Amino acid sequence: MTRGAAIAGTAVAVAMTIACGGKRAPTAVGGGHDAGDAGLALDAGPATAAALDAAVAAGTAPDYRVIDVSHAGSARVTVIWPDASAAMRRSPGRTACGTERPPRARIGTLHGVADAVVMISVMAGKAPPPAAPLRVIARDCAFTPRVAVAPGLGGALEIQSGDEAAQTIVATGLGQPWGAAPAARPLARAHLPMLGHTVALPLDALGAIALSGVGDDPALIVAPPTPYVAVTDEVGVARFDAVPPGSYPVMAWLPPAAGQPAILATGTLTVAADAEAALTLTLAP
């Protein structure tokens, strides 16, 4: 097993392994693994199996520590794109189902960008949330939600069909797609033969997963290395609680969409005890 990632210059251990199960077990594709296999390591690094096992049990990266956050602060990170062109704001066309494809970015009236992944590089803080399932529905040539952060390890990524027609969903491990050298590797293929059929991919390791096979735009699921990862809401805001006092690198990553590449913005957030810190990050292609 392996680990190793950098978030805005701070080392954050990340590894991804995935096993497949559910009502009908997905089949492995191109180097992926099925439920009886040990899994697929996506990153290279010196982590031991024991460290990674402990991370899975804790729901965090191997070098993340849980500390007292009784006098911690909170944070509000706003992601904006004021210079986005009209083409970036409108739909690029229709899907094969006749529905409208989402635009490159969903931008509010005050330039706030929805569905951006925000990460605060906190390596000692609150305990991760308990494991819970995260469900993605494939319907009308689109995924809902399209971008999501899993609540914690040990749960399951549930993929459910919302259509009468059969669908085949492909899960791809992305490693760290916000990094300088992303490495995509196929993980599993899930067949959904009818409306309501569900398969479950256990979220037992850290990293990012893309789901494709429905429409033109994939879904992105992040199993985060720390509890301080969130997706921006309709007005471009990501909120964090129980952030220990200190200064931290922050990254906002808008996944690729509508045939356009991803966009990254970085900054520094300073948090004081028992107070709310605010940071605005501006996307610039």
N, C-alpha and C positions, 0 to 999 in steps of 0.2 A: 504494500500500500504506500501511497505517496502524498505529499502535501506541498504547499508553498505558493503564496500569492502576495502581491503588493497592492494596497489600496491607498492611492495618493501618497506614495512614498513610505507608508508604514507597513511593516511586514504583517501579513495576516495569513494564517495557515488555512488552506482550503484543499479538500480532496473530494472526489465524487466517486461513489460506487452505487450501482442501482441493481436491484433484483426485481423481477416481475411476477405479478400474481393477480388474483381477482377471479371473476366468474370464468374468464377464459384467459389463460396465461398468454401474454404477448410472446412472439417468437423473436429470437435474436437476429440481428441483421448486421452484416459487415463488421464483425469483431465485437458485437454486443454479447450479452450473456443472458441466459434464462434463469428461472427461479432456482435451479439446482446448482448454479455456478457461484463462484466466490465474488464475482463482480468485476468492474472495469475501472481501473485507476486512470484518471485523466491528466494528472499533473506529476511532475518529477520533483523530488525533494527528499530529505533525509529522515522523514517521520517514521517512527516505529509503528508496528501493528498495535502495540499496547496503547500508544498515545492516541491513535485514531479510534480504537475501541472506546477509550475513555471519552473522546470527543462526541462520538455517536451517543453514548449514554447521557452526556451532559447537554447535547444539542448545540454545541459550539465548536469553534476551531480548537485544535489542541493547545494553543498557547493563550486562550482566553480564560480569565479568572473572574469568578464571582466574588464581589466585595460588598461591604455595607453601603447602601445608597440612601440611607434615611435622610441625609441632608443634601441630596443631589439636586441639580437644577433640571430644567426642561429646555427643549430646543424646537424652533420652528424654522425649517429650511424651505424657501420659496424658489422654485425654478421658473425662469421667465425666458421668453424668446421674442423680444420686441421687434427684431429685424426680420422675422420670418416673412417670406413672400406670400402672395396670395395663392400661389401654386402649392405651397407647403400646407396651407390651411384648408384646401378643398379636396374632395374625393378624387382619386385618380381614375375612377370609372366604376363599373359594376362587376360583380362576381358572376360566376357561371350559374348561380342560383337566381340571378336577377336583382340581388340586393346591392346596396351601395357599399363600396369598399371604404374603410376609414381613411381619413387624410393622413399625411405624413405626421402631423402632430395635432392634437386637440388643444387649442389655445383659447383661453378665456379673454374677457374684455380688458383685463388688466395685464395681459400678456402671459399669464400663468399657464404652464404646460402640464397637462395631465399625463399619467402613466410613465413618468420618469422614475428610475430606480435611484434612490438616495442612500448613500452609505456614510456613516460617521465612523471614523477609525478609532473606536474605543475598545481597548483590549483588556480592560478590567472594569466590570460594571454589574448591572442587574442580572438576575438569573433569567435564562430564556423561558419563553412561555411553554406550557405543556403541549405535547404533541397532539395534533388534531388533523383530520383529513382536510385536504384542499381539493375542491371539485372544479373541473373545467368541462364545459358543455360544448360539444361540436354540433352546430346547427346553422343552416342557411349559409353554408360555405364560410363560416367564421367561428372563432373560438370566443367563449365568454367565461371568465375575464381573459383579456388578451395579455395583460401583464400582472403578475401577482407574486407576493412573497409568502412562502410557506410559514406557518406559525412556529414550527419547530421540527426537529428530527424525530423519527420514530412513528410519524403519521404516514399517510398515504396520499399520493397524487391520484385522484380518481378522475378518469376520463369517461364521460357519459355521452351517448348519442342522443341528439335531439331531433333526429330525422328518421323517417321511415326507411329510407334507402340505406344499404350497407355502406360503411365507411372504413377506411384503413388509416390509422394514425401512426406516424413515425415519431419516436422520441429520440432526440439527439442531445448528447452531452456537449455543452459549449465551453467547458472549463471556466475561464474568466474572460468573457467576451469583451469586457471593458479594458482589458490589458493590451499590451503592445503586440503580443503574439498569440491571439486566440487560437485554440485547437478544437475543432468540432469533430466528434466521433459518434457514430451511430450506436444507440443503446438497445432499442427494442421496437418491435412493430406490433400494434394492437389492432385486432379486427373487431369492429362493432357491427354486427349483422342486422340489428333492428333498433327501433325506437326504445330508449330507456336502458339499453344494454350498457354495462359499466365494466371497465377493467381498472385495476389498481396497481400502481407502481409504488412500492414502498420507498419513502424518503428516508433512507438510512445513511446518507452521507451528504456532504456539503457541495454546493456548486450551482450551476445554471442548466436548465433543460429547455430545449425548444420542442414544441409540438407542431408538426406540419401534416399535410395530407388533406386538409380541408380549406379550400379557397386559396388565395394568394398570400395571405399574411399569417405567419406562425404565431403561436402563443409562447410567452416566455415565463418560466417559473423559476424563482430563485430560492434555494435553500441556503439561508445566509450564514456566514461564519460567526456572527455576533447578533444579539437582539437589536442592534442599532442600524437596521436596514428597513426601508419602507418605500412605498410607491406614492407618488404625488396624487392628490385628489383633483377634482374638477377645476379648481382654481390654482393648481400648481404648488400646493403646500404639502409637505411631509412633516409630521409632528412626532416628537420623541419625548418620553418621560424618563425619569430616574437616570439622568446623564451625570456622571461624576464631574465635579469642578475640574477645569483644565482647558487646554487648547488642543483641538483635534483637526486633522485633515478631513475634509468632506469632499465627496465625489457625487456628481449627478450624471447619470448615464441614460440617455434616451435611446431605446433600442431601435434598430433599423425597421422601417415600415414603408409601405407604398413604393417600394423600389429604391428608397433612399438610404444612405448609410447611417450608422449610429453617430450620435454626437455626445461629447464628453465635456463636462465643466468641473472645475475644482476650486476649492477655497479653504479657508480656515475658520473654525467656529470656536469662540471662547465662551465657556460656560461658568457661571458663578453659582455658589450654593444657594438653594432656595430662591432661584430667580429664573426667568425665561430668557434664553439667548435667541437671537434672530440672525439669519444669514440669507442673502439673496444670491443665487448663482445664475449667471446669464449664459445661455447657449449661443455659441457662435460657430457655425460650420467652418 
